[in-house]
Amino acid sequence: MDFTGERYVPNLDAAEISYEHWHRYLYATQFVKNKVVLDIASGEGYGSDLLAKTAKKVVGVDISEGAIAHANKVYKKDNLKFLVGSVAKIPIEGKGVFDVIVSFETIEHVGKEDQKSFLEEVKRLLKPQGIFICSTPDKKAYSDLPRYKNEFHVKEFYEKEYKSFLGSYFKNIKILGQKIYDSSNIWDMQEKDKNFEEYFLEFSKNRFRLSEKNKDALYFISISSNGRLPQSISSFLTDLSDRRVVVRDGLAAHYMGEVERAKLELAKSVESLQNDKTELENKSNQIAKLETVGLEKDKKIEELNSVITEKNREIEELNGVVT
């Protein structure tokens, strides 16, 4: 599928937006083992396919017939199927059908009434002890501060507003944050740290996919002793200055580094120069045409002057005869 800015596709060679989308689905995998799962706004289908690796059954629903046709063609598993349907009226009958319902970057794409209908449908289809995992951008950070308007978003939420909205349908709510920051990692190279889950992606064969590789260290940090080594945990240092530049390309919001920003600015400059060159060529063509017209007029003038000279000579001859 081609990227339009409305639905993420794994063949998009854009690291930041890929990190955001893949991380949400990977985070959700811890809740779906041997569960019956509904993925609302499943889009291209890569996320539903990921969940189906460990879930008992996964149903992906999307309003786009093209997206569903693509998903059914590309992702084939016995425990996975895709259906066309809207968030306001999910095409599945019954009540309490699913253990887990996930919906990432969906709810902001519809208005208030459809958002209410969406949550009512979720409550209808979710088992009494089931969980609903839903992501949406923070209106303050995503839109207000950068003064940005995503053309595909209808109704975004502020944090308190979002929690209050969910609280109208669910008793217990936890709000998690997600954002890409520049960071430094320190990890145990011999044993896996059990205090957190880590996921790996790589861009290969023209798309992002899960990787079986491990991280490569650039530096070694050793802890040595003749006695018992102290317990240690892996750690992350995060740069909160957030020096990445937000670039809005008309399709989606990407966090890009200085190099990417410079490339973008260079591309814009080249495009501007090309436009100037085209305009200059057009003006040169116009001048050339005017010069051609001028030459033709000069030729006509010369011809008329010759005719006038000939006529004057004839007049002088006639005057001589008369005299």
C-alpha positions in Angstrom: 0.0 0.0 0.0 1.1 3.6 -0.6 1.5 6.0 2.3 -1.1 8.8 2.2 -0.5 10.1 5.7 -3.7 8.6 7.1 -2.5 5.0 7.6 1.0 3.9 8.4 2.5 1.3 6.1 5.6 -0.8 7.0 7.3 -0.2 3.7 7.5 3.5 4.5 11.2 4.3 5.0 10.7 6.7 7.8 12.3 5.6 11.1 10.5 7.8 13.6 6.9 7.2 12.6 7.7 3.5 12.3 9.1 3.4 15.9 5.9 5.0 17.1 3.5 2.6 15.4 5.4 -0.6 15.9 6.1 0.1 19.5 2.4 0.4 20.3 1.6 -3.0 18.8 4.7 -4.6 20.4 3.7 -3.2 23.8 0.2 -4.8 23.3 1.6 -8.3 22.6 2.1 -8.8 26.4 -1.6 -8.8 26.9 -2.9 -11.0 24.0 -1.3 -14.5 24.5 -4.1 -17.1 24.0 -6.7 -14.2 23.9 -9.4 -13.3 21.4 -8.4 -9.9 20.1 -10.1 -7.1 18.1 -8.0 -4.5 16.3 -10.0 -1.5 15.3 -8.7 0.6 12.4 -6.3 -2.2 11.5 -5.1 -0.4 8.4 -2.5 -2.2 6.3 -2.8 -5.2 8.7 0.8 -5.6 9.9 -0.3 -4.9 13.6 -3.1 -7.5 13.6 -0.6 -10.0 12.0 1.9 -9.3 14.8 -0.8 -9.9 17.5 -1.9 -13.1 15.8 1.5 -14.6 16.4 0.5 -15.3 20.1 -3.2 -14.6 20.3 -5.9 -17.3 20.0 -7.7 -15.2 17.4 -7.5 -11.8 15.9 -10.1 -9.8 14.0 -8.9 -6.6 12.2 -11.6 -4.1 11.2 -11.0 -1.0 9.0 -13.3 1.4 7.1 -11.2 1.2 4.0 -12.2 -1.6 1.6 -8.8 -1.2 -0.1 -6.9 -1.7 3.2 -8.9 -4.8 4.1 -8.5 -6.3 0.6 -4.7 -5.7 1.0 -4.6 -7.2 4.5 -6.5 -10.3 3.5 -4.2 -10.8 0.6 -0.9 -10.2 2.4 -1.5 -11.6 5.9 -2.8 -15.1 6.0 -3.2 -17.0 9.2 -5.8 -19.5 10.4 -6.5 -17.3 13.5 -6.6 -14.0 11.6 -9.3 -12.3 9.5 -10.1 -8.8 8.4 -13.5 -7.1 8.0 -14.7 -3.8 6.5 -16.4 -1.6 9.1 -16.5 1.7 11.0 -15.7 2.4 14.6 -19.2 3.7 15.2 -20.8 0.4 14.0 -18.4 -2.5 14.3 -19.6 -5.4 12.1 -19.5 -8.1 14.7 -22.7 -9.4 16.5 -23.1 -10.3 20.1 -21.7 -9.1 23.4 -18.6 -9.8 25.4 -16.8 -11.4 22.4 -13.2 -10.2 23.0 -10.6 -10.4 25.8 -8.6 -7.5 24.3 -9.5 -4.6 22.0 -6.8 -2.4 20.6 -7.1 0.8 18.6 -4.1 2.9 17.8 -4.4 6.5 16.4 -8.0 6.1 15.5 -10.4 7.9 17.9 -9.1 11.4 16.9 -10.2 10.7 13.2 -13.9 11.0 14.1 -16.2 13.6 15.7 -17.6 13.6 19.2 -20.8 11.6 18.4 -18.8 8.9 16.6 -16.3 8.8 19.5 -19.2 8.1 21.9 -20.6 5.4 19.6 -17.1 3.9 19.3 -16.7 3.5 23.1 -20.3 2.1 23.3 -19.3 -0.5 20.7 -16.1 -1.3 22.5 -18.0 -1.9 25.8 -20.5 -4.1 23.9 -17.9 -6.3 22.4 -15.4 -6.4 25.4 -15.7 -9.1 28.0 -16.5 -7.9 31.6 -12.8 -8.3 32.6 -11.4 -7.5 29.2 -9.0 -4.6 28.5 -9.1 -1.8 25.9 -5.8 -0.4 24.7 -6.2 2.9 22.8 -3.7 5.5 21.7 -4.3 9.1 20.6 -2.1 12.2 20.3 -1.9 14.8 23.1 -3.6 17.9 21.6 -1.3 20.3 23.5 2.0 18.7 22.4 0.9 17.5 19.0 -1.2 20.4 17.7 -1.2 23.5 20.0 2.5 24.0 20.7 3.8 23.4 17.2 0.7 25.2 15.8 0.0 22.2 13.5 -3.3 20.9 12.1 -3.4 17.3 10.9 -5.9 17.3 8.0 -7.1 13.8 9.0 -7.9 14.6 12.6 -11.4 15.7 13.6 -11.4 15.7 17.4 -8.2 15.5 19.5 -8.0 15.2 23.3 -6.1 17.0 26.1 -4.9 14.5 28.8 -7.5 15.3 31.5 -10.2 15.4 28.8 -9.2 12.0 27.5 -9.1 10.4 30.9 -12.5 11.9 31.8 -13.9 10.6 28.5 -12.6 7.1 29.1 -13.9 7.3 32.7 -17.4 7.6 31.4 -17.1 4.0 30.2 -14.5 2.3 32.4 -13.8 2.1 36.1 -10.0 1.7 36.0 -7.8 3.8 33.7 -4.0 4.1 33.4 -2.6 6.8 31.0 0.9 5.9 29.5 3.1 8.4 27.6 4.9 7.8 24.4 7.4 10.0 22.6 10.7 9.5 20.7 13.7 11.0 22.5 17.4 10.8 21.8 18.9 8.5 24.4 21.9 6.4 25.4 21.5 2.7 26.4 23.6 0.7 28.9 22.7 -3.0 29.0 23.9 -6.4 30.3 25.5 -8.2 27.4 25.5 -11.6 29.0 22.0 -11.8 30.6 18.7 -10.4 29.6 17.4 -7.8 32.0 14.0 -9.0 33.4 12.9 -5.6 34.6 11.8 -4.4 31.2 10.8 -5.8 27.8 12.9 -4.8 24.7 11.9 -5.0 21.1 13.9 -4.9 17.9 13.1 -3.6 14.4 15.0 -3.4 11.2 14.3 -2.0 7.7 15.0 -4.9 5.3 13.6 -6.1 2.0 12.0 -2.6 1.5 9.9 -2.6 4.7 10.2 -2.4 8.5 9.9 -5.8 10.2 10.8 -7.5 13.5 14.5 -8.4 13.9 16.1 -11.4 15.5 19.4 -9.6 15.8 20.8 -8.1 19.1 22.1 -4.6 19.7 25.7 -3.8 18.8 27.8 -2.1 21.5 30.1 0.8 20.6 31.7 0.9 24.1 32.3 -1.6 26.9 31.6 -0.8 30.5 33.1 -3.3 32.9 32.3 -4.0 36.6 35.0 -6.2 38.3 35.6 -7.4 41.8 37.2 -10.3 43.7 34.1 -10.4 45.7 30.4 -10.8 44.7 29.3 -8.4 42.0 26.5 -6.1 43.0 23.1 -6.4 41.3 22.7 -4.0 38.4 19.9 -3.1 36.0 20.0 -1.8 32.4 19.5 1.9 32.1 18.6 4.7 29.6 19.8 8.2 29.6 17.3 10.5 27.9 17.9 13.9 26.4 14.9 16.0 27.6 16.0 19.1 25.6 14.2 17.5 22.6 16.5 19.1 20.0 14.9 17.2 17.1 13.1 19.4 14.7 9.4 18.8 14.0 8.8 18.7 10.2 5.3 18.8 8.8 5.3 17.4 5.3 1.6 17.6 4.5 1.2 13.9 5.1 2.3 13.2 8.6 4.3 14.6 11.5 7.8 13.2 11.7 10.6 13.9 14.2 13.7 14.4 12.2 17.3 15.2 13.0 19.4 18.1 11.8 20.7 16.1 8.8 17.3 15.2 7.6 16.1 18.7 8.1 19.1 20.1 6.1 18.3 17.6 3.3 14.7 18.7 3.3 15.7 22.4 3.1 18.3 21.6 0.4 15.6 19.8 -1.6 13.3 22.8 -1.3 16.1 25.1 -2.4 16.8 22.9 -5.4 13.1 22.9 -6.3 13.0 26.7 -5.9 16.1 27.1 -8.2 14.5 24.8 -10.7 11.4 26.9 -10.7 13.5 30.0 -11.1 15.4 28.4 -14.0 12.1 27.4 -15.7 10.7 30.9 -15.2 14.0 32.4 -16.7 13.8 30.0 -19.6 10.2 31.1 -20.3 11.2 34.7 -20.2 14.2 34.1 -22.5 11.8 32.4 -24.9 9.5 35.4 -24.7 12.4 37.7 -25.4 13.6 35.6 -28.3 10.1 35.7 -29.8 10.0 39.5 -29.3 13.4 39.7 -31.0 12.2 37.6 -33.9 9.2 39.9 -34.2 11.5 42.9 -34.1 13.7 41.5 -36.8 10.7 40.9 -39.0 9.5 44.4 -38.4 13.0 45.8 -39.3 12.9 43.8 -42.5 9.4 45.2 -43.3 10.7 48.7 -42.6 13.7 48.2 -44.9 11.4 46.9 -47.6 9.0 49.9 -47.2 12.0 52.3 -47.3 13.2 50.7 -50.5 9.7 51.1 -52.0 9.6 54.7 -50.8 13.0 55.4 -52.3 11.9 53.9 -55.6 8.7 55.9 -55.6 10.7 59.1 -54.9 13.0 58.4 -57.8 10.0 57.9 -60.1 8.5 61.2 -58.8 11.7 63.0 -59.6 11.8 61.5 -63.1 8.2 62.6 -63.7 9.0 66.1 -62.4 11.8 66.3 -64.9 9.6 65.3 -67.8 7.0 67.9 -66.8 9.6 70.6 -66.6 
